[in-house]
Amino acid sequence: MNSNVTLHRDFVISEIDDRLYGAFLEHMGRAIYQGIYQPDHADADENGFRRDVLELVKELAPPIVRYPGGNFVSAYNWEDGIGPQEERPVRLDLAWHSRESNQVGIHEFADWCELAGIDMMLAINLGSRGIDAARNYLEYVNHPGGSAWSDLRIKNGRQQPWNVRMWCLGNEMDGPWQVGHKSAAEYGHLANETGKALKAYDSDLELVACGSSNPDMASYPEWEATVLDHCYETVDYISLHMYFTNHADNLGEYLALSERLDRYIGSIAGVIDYIKAKKRSRKDVHICFDEWNVWYHSVEQDKQVLQGRDWPFAPPILEDVYNVEDALLIGCVINTFIRRSDRVRIACIAQLVNVIAPIMTSDDGEAWRQTIFYPLYFASRFGRGKALQLAVDSPTYPAGELGDVACLDVAAVHDEPQGVISLFMVNRHQHDSLDLDVALEGFSDCRILDHQTLDHSDMKATNTEAQPTHVRPSAGAGLAIAGTTSADKLQGRLPPLSYHMVRVQARADG
């Protein structure tokens, strides 16, 4: 089967915001405790942070991490996480039916982010709380000193403010499961008034309003229209969330779910444009896709905790063990974000450690990379630059309600300063190889710098503590540069059900 792709140096979708490769950490399960923070672990540093986890996070290099939730934030008092650790209260977390020790709060999380070289995106409780708690939190975090809350921060050991630029105005407020769930009009009004208060302190803050929790919500997409009608001129982003499942164990339809994601983004982009036109505004609001991942493997086992009578501390919940199928889908999802990078400026994989995460840990052992780690790693490392517009002619296969879906999923990024084109490709066909022909127009003197592939004979294969590298990338083969009279071409064959990252050194003509 032949797949033809044409790219051109001058046909650019957008300059990619590095924050497209962000992450998310919530006070949930073993994400924080026994994840990034475990003082009694053999590899913990003097502040209780796990060095092995930190090194894997640095490999992924997420530019930003959203914190502390998620559903957790909708009943969270941020003041519980400051002051001497031994004096902090233990609270019941209604979202995840567990006990919260508050041993990690803003100070500890900020310290960890500084070690990891990551910026913070802080979420504000607009479920059980409101404007006062939000503005006090901002003052504590960002004001240099000379006020009650900033002086308390200094007293608690942090002289310089953290100067956090991104703030989420609540979490999934469209969801009836959320503490403090509101109607779109109620939430839109509160988000606007809270945003106005925050921007009265600093007009350059970036604010994220809650969009739909998923495209199956009965209120979608009217929710976005109503919310933005209230707060369009105040906020900078509308958030979207989406999780992917394969309960039916239908691989073809599963790998096509990135097409559903693309339509979701397109619909909300249309809502944003409608509200912008309605308001005669000159301002652009973008999409912050601040929760996304595969989530279905652990659902049944989690019921014991989430529906139980106990209130355990840091229980092992949402610990999906990912397979090769999941890694292929993650590659397609990231490609979708790259191709939609003109509208999706920020995206945060949910989550980073242990809880539906690319990194897993053992309480008394080591940390390891799940299968989904690798496509995220390749994109984060080599997907920064200009997203290129591609013309793709690929065979298709039927994918149920999604219709006919292209076998080849591909995105391309031009790192202009380095003179490198990075291509990220997935052959979704279950049986056939694809004969690939990529015309590299507007470029010359092309040569392949690197080709990495991820595939496996067993689509259900996983990485575990006992076999942490059972599934891992290997050097790719079968691709080469061919010079023609019109343009250099990348040509070769992509095996079925395989992921590829190819870096091509290329001189931009003209």
N, C-alpha and C positions, 0 to 999 in steps of 0.2 A: 504494500500500500504506500502510495506517495503522499508526502506532506510538504507543501511548498510555503515558505515564509519569505516575505520581503520586508526589510527595515531600511530606513534612510537616516543618515546623520541629522537632517534638518526636521524630520517629522517627530516632534517631541510632544508627549502627553503633558508632562509636568516635571519640574524639579522635585524629586522625592524628599519629603520631610523625613529626616533620620528617625523621628519618633514613630514612624510606621512600624518599626521593629521593637516596640515597647513591650512591657510585661505588666503583670498584676500580681499583687500579694495581698491576701485577706487574712484576718484573724479567723482561721477556719481550719479544722483538722490539724494536720502536722505541717502546715505551710510555714508558720512563723516558729512555733515551738517544735523542736525536733527537726525543723527544716533549716532555716537560716540561723536560728538561735538555739543552742543546746550547751549550756555551761558545763555540764558533766561529761561531755563527749571528749574522747581522747584527742581529737583534732581541733578542739575549741581554742580560740585565742583568749587573751586576758579579759575581754569584754563578753565572752560567751558565744561569739560567732563562729560557726563552723568554717574552717579554712578550706576544706575540700569542696563544700558547696560554693563558697565565694569564688574559687578558681573556675568552676564550671560556669557560674554566672558571668564571670569576666570573659570566658570564651564566647558566650552568646552576645555579650556587649549590648544589652538593651539600653538605649539612651535615657529612658524614663520608666518609672514604675509607679503604677497607681496603687494607693494605700489609704485606709485600712480595710476597705470594702467597696463594693459588694454588700450583700444583705446585712452583714454585720454592722455596717456603719449606721443603719437606720434606727438603731437604739443605743448608739455608742456615745458615751460622755468622754470627750477627748481629755478632760481634766483628770480622769482616772489614771492616765498613763504618764503623769509627770510627778516630780518630787522623788524622795527616797523610795527605792523599790520595795523595801521592807514595810513601808507604810501604805502601799497602794492597795485598794480594795479588790476583792475577788467578786466578780459579777456573774450572773447567769446570762448567757448569750442565747436569746430567743430564736435567732436565725438558724443556728446550727446545733441547738440543744446540748450545749456544753458549758463548762466553766471557763471563764476568762480571768487569768491571774493578773493581767496588766503589767507583767514584768517587762514587756516590750511596749513602749509608747513612742511618741514623736522623737524624743531624744535618741533612744536606742536605734530606731529605724533610720533616722537621719545619719547617725554614725555609720551604720551599715552601708547606706547609699554612698557616703563619701569614700568608704573603703572600696566599693565596687565601681566608683566613677559614674554613678547614675543620678539623674535629677529626679526629684519627687513630684508626683501629681497627687495632691491630697484631696480626699473626698470628705464632704461635709454632711453631717446628719441633718437632713430636712424631713425625716420621718417623725421622730419623737421630739425634735427640737426645731430651732428656726434661726432668725436673723441675729439675735444677740449672741448665741453660742458661736455662730459663724464668724461674726466680726471680732469676737474676743480671741478666737483661735487664730485668725489672720494676724491680729496684733501681737499675739504671743510668738508666732512663727517668724514674722517679717519685720517688726518694728525694731529699730536699733536700741532704744532705751529711753528712759524718762517717762514711761507710762506704767500703769499698774501691771498689765499683763507682760509687757516686755521686760520690766524689772524682775518679775517673777521668773521669767526664763533665765535671766542672768543669775539670779539667786540659785536656780537649779543647775547651774554649771555651764551654761552656754552663753558666752559673751556676745558673739556675733550672730545676727539674725541669719536664718537659712535662706531668706529671699525666694520662697517658692513662687513660681510664676503661674502654675496651672492648678485650678481648683474645680472639682466636680460638685455640682449643686445637687447632692443627693444621689440615690441609686435606684434604678428600676421602679420609679414611683408609679408607673402604670400597673404594677403587679399587685393583685389582691393579697398575695403572700407577704407583702412588704409591711413591716411595722410602719404605721403612719401613711399607708396607701392613700392617694388622693385622686380626685378627678383631674382631667387634663387642665381644666380652667383653674382649679384650686392650685395645682402644682405650678402652672405657668405663671400665675400671679406671684406665688411665693418665690419662685426662681428669679423672677424679674426684680422683686423688691430686695431679695438677698444679694443678687448681683449688683444692684445699684449701690447697696451699702458697701460691698467689697471694693467696688471701683471708685467710690468716694474716697477711699484710702489710697488706691493706686489704680489709675485708669488704664494702665498697661497690662494688668493681669489678664490671663486667658481663662475664660470661664466655659464650663461644659454643662449644658442642660440635658436632662434625661430624655432620651427618645424611647422607642419601643424596646421591650425586653426580648422580643423575637417577632418575626413576621406573621406568626399565627395568632397574635393577640387580637381579640375582637375589636379593640380600639385602634389598631393599626390600619392605615396611616393617618387617620384623623387626629390621633394623639399628637403627632408632630406638628400638624397644621395649627392646632389649638395652642399648644405650648409656645410655638414660635410666634404666633400672633401676639402673645403676651410679652415675650422677652427677646424678640429678634434683635433689637438694637442694643441689648445689654450683653448677650452672650456671644461667644465666638465659635462654639461647636455644639452640635446635637449628637448625643451618644447613641450608638446602636450596639446590640448584643446578639450573638448567634452561636448556638452549639450544634454539633453535628452528631448524628446517631446512625447506627447500622443494625438496629434490632432485627430487621428482616434478613440480615446476612445476604444481601444482594449487592455484590461488589460493583457491578456496573452502575447501578443507580446511586450507590454510596459515593463513588468517585465523581459523579456528576453534580453533587450537592454544591460545589463551588459555583455552578451556574445559577443556582437559587440565590446564593449570596450576591452574585452580580446583579440580579434583578431587584433584590432588596435594596442594594445601594442605589441603583438607578431610580427606584420609586421615591426614596427619600430625597435624592438630589432634585427630583421634580417638585416635591413639596417645598423644599428650600427655595427653589426658583420662583414658585408661585407666591410664597409669602414675601419674598424680596420684591417681586413685581407689585403685589398688592399694596405694600408700604411705600412704593416708589423709592426704595432704599438703594444707596450706592455701596452698601456694606455686603461683604460675602460672609456667610456662615458655612463652615465645613463640617465634615463628619469625623467624629472621634469613635472608632470602633473599639471601645475600651474593655470588651470581654468577648473572646472568641476561642473556641477549641473544640476538639472531639470530647464528648462526655456521654458515655452510656455503659461502659464496661462494669462500673462499680455500683450501679443504681440499686440492685437487689440487696447486696450486702450492706449498703448504707442504711437500709430501713431499720436495722437493729438498733442503731444509734439514734437516728433522727426521729424514730417513733417510740423509743424506749422510755423508761421511767427514771433512768439514771441521768446524771449530768456530769459526764466524764471530762477530764482535762485533756485537750489535744488528742481526741480520738482519731484513729485512722479512717477517715471518710474521703470519698471521691478520689480514691487512689487508683485511677484507671491505669492498667498496664497496657501500653500501646504496642500495636503490631505493625507489620509492613504496610498493610492497607491504610492504616491511619497516617503513616508517614507520607504516603503518596497523596492522600487527600490534603494534608497540611501543605504540601508543596503547591497544590492547585489553589488553595485558599490564599496563600501568600502571593502567588502570581496574580490573583484577582485584585488584591490590594494594590499591587504595583500598577496594574493596568487602570485602576480607578484612583490613582494617586493625585489626580487633580481635584477629587472630591473628598477622598479619605486621606486626611493629613496625619492622623495618629491612629495606631492600633496597638492593643495590649493583649498578648496571649494570656489566657486565664487557665491555670496560674503558673507560677515560676518553679515552685518546689513542692513535691509530694502530692499536692491537691491538683488533679487533672493537669499534670505538669511535665515538661521535658526533662526535669531533673528529679531523681528519686534518691531517698536516703534510707539507711538502716539506723535504728536508734543506737546500736552499739557497733556498727560496722561502717562501711564506706558509702560514698555517693556515686551514682552512675548516670549515664545518659540514656534516656529512653529513645525509641526509634524516631520519634517526632523531633528530637533535638536537632537532627542533622539538616533538614531543609530550612529550619529557622536559622541555624548557624550560618549556612551558606548565603542566605538572603541578607541577614544582618551584616555580615562581613563584606559581601561583594555586591549588594543591591542598593548601594547609595550613589546617587547621581541623577541623571535624567532618564525617566521612563520613556522608552521609544514606542511610537505607534507602529503596530505590526499589521501587515496584510497576511492573513493565514488562510490557506486552502488545504483543509485536512479531511480525510474520510471521517465519517460519523458512525455512531452506533445508537440504537434506541435505548432511552433511559426513562421509561415509564412516563410519569406526568411531566417530566422536564423535556420530553420530546427527543429529537435527535441531537446528540452532543458530540462535539469534535473529539476524535481520539487524541489529538495532540493539544496539550495545554502548554502555553509558552508565554513567557514575559522576557523582556530585554531591558537592560539598564546600561547607559553610557556614562562611564566615569571619565569625563572630559580631561581633567588635569592629568590623570594617569594614562590616558589613551587606551582604555580597556572597555570592551563590550562584554557584559556578563549575560549569559542566557540561562534561564531556568526552565527546564522542560520535563513534562510528564507524558509518557505514552500510557493512556488509560485503557488501551485495548487489551483484553485478557488473553488473546491468543496470537495476534499477529504483530510482527515488527513493522516499524514505519521507516520507509526510505526518505530521509530528510534532505531538503535542499533549502538553505537559507541564503538569500541574496543580501550581501552586506554593502548596500549602495551608499555612496558618499564616503567610503573608506577604501584604503589601499594598504599594501604591504602587511596584510593580515597574517597572523600566525597564532596557533593555539598555545596559550600559556598553561592551562590546566583544564582537565576534564575529570570530574568526579561523578560517580554513579552510585545510586542506592537501589538495590533490588535483592531478591531472595527467592529461592525455589519454593518456600513456604510463606504464603501471604499472612499466616497467623503467627509467624515467628516473632518473638519478643526479646527484650533485654531484661535480665533479672540480676539480683545481687550475686547469684551463683554464676551467671553467664552475662556479665555486663557488656560484652562486645560481640554478642552473638549476631546482631544486626549492626552493620556499620558500613560507611562508604568505602569504595575502592576506586583505584585509578580506572577511568573509563577507556574504552577502545572503540575503534570503528568509525571515528570522525576525523575528517581532514579538511584542509583549506584547498580549494581549487580555484585557480585564476582563470577568468574569462575576459572577453573583450569588453563586456559591460560592467562587471563588478566581480570582486572576489566572492566566493561562496563557501559556506560551511556545509559539507556534505557527509553523509554516512547513514548508519542504521541505528535506530533506537529499539531495543528489545521490548517485548510486551511487558506491561506493568513495571515500568522502570522510571526512576527520577534521575535527572542529569543537571549538573551545573558545569557550564563551559565558559571559560574566560578566554577572550580573543584579544590579543594586542592588535591595535588597528590605528593607522594614521588617518585622521580626518582630512579629506581633500578640500581644497579651496580656501 
